[in-house]
Amino acid sequence: MGGTSVTPGAGRVRVPYCSPVRTERRSIQRDRGPVLNVTFYGVRGSTPCASDDLARYGGNTACVVLDERGQAPIVLDLGTGLRFFGLDWARRNGHSDFRATALLTHLHWDHVQGIPFFAPILSEGSCIDVHGPVQDGGSLEDVVRTFLAPPYFPVGIDSLPGRIDFHETTAGEFRVGEAVVRAGWVPHCGPTLGYRVTMGGRSVAYLSDHQQPGVGSTEVDPGVLDLCRDVDLLIHDAQYDLDEFAARVDWGHCTTDYAVEVGIQSGARTLVLFHHDPSHTDDRVDQLLERAVEQSTERSGPEVVAAHEGLTIALAARRESDAADLRVRADAAASAEALVGR
């Protein structure tokens, strides 16, 4: 177990509809090489939500960004948190053309709702490559065009000034810049992929939605375990407590207990609880995190943290015979205020 401790939301101001995101880069040790920043812009599952008792963890839906200096960002899912990544990117880069790759796990509404509100794609010259699972009822592009169009939305994709290129994806491996991406099928409702991104010896696995086999089950799909094996950072579905899962056993998600189980069986170094249920207040997420930490500690499992908006986890480049240096921090109030004041 690592010795890092995290106080979610520490030093941040309360905002009615979202918690602030990172607005400045951290300094790095030059002898450690480039740092891969993993930043959480949306951490909630199912639907965006807003209330005072959700302010510390945030209410935007799934969006996580992998960012290394000199490389185009890799965006994990395109939920409502994507809007705040766009604001952050524009603040740091002005009106320069945007280039990125998005790894879309599936097409449920909470994972795609941010697309038309993403500021960079509203500028000519910008482009995002979207990789997503092969669909049963048409191409990936056709399915997205169906819901991102009247009567569901006032304009269609062709009305967006930037370009979106779609890439139908199945289980396998491909390159994105200097990163190697491995996609694997994950049990959920409908075609769903998980991703493992490896860059400079560091690895991040992302399983936002994962169907637990049954109440109390500890069985994990072999393909899932292979995707997560010995990963530095595992971002995993943790939507339900035990009672909630028993009442929604076939809704495509899992308990925090099961997330810990996946982390332990796969040998992950750090587990990030993600996709929090919209009914879970900050205090409830705190309680579930405490339980998960206790369970993992008792079994010598991974370090466990709970994702909140504005959280950045920095993975330093590996040296031979040296484990990744993993550091976690929350943003300072000054950085939060800088974004809120825009």
Secondary structure by P-SEA (a helix, b strand, c coil): cccccccccccbbbbccccccccbbbbbcccccbbbbbbbcccccccccccccccccccccbbbbbbcccccbbbcccccaaaaaaaaaaaacccccccccccccccccccccccccccccccccbbbbbbbcccccccaaaaaaaaacccccccccccccbbbbbbbbccbbbbcccbbbbbbbbbcccbbbbbccccccbbbbbbcbbbccccccccccaaaaaaacccccccccccccaaaaaaccccccccaaaaaaaaaaacccbbbbccccccccaaaaaaaaaaaaaaaaaacccbbbbbcccbbbbbcccccccccbbbbbbbcaaaaaaaaac
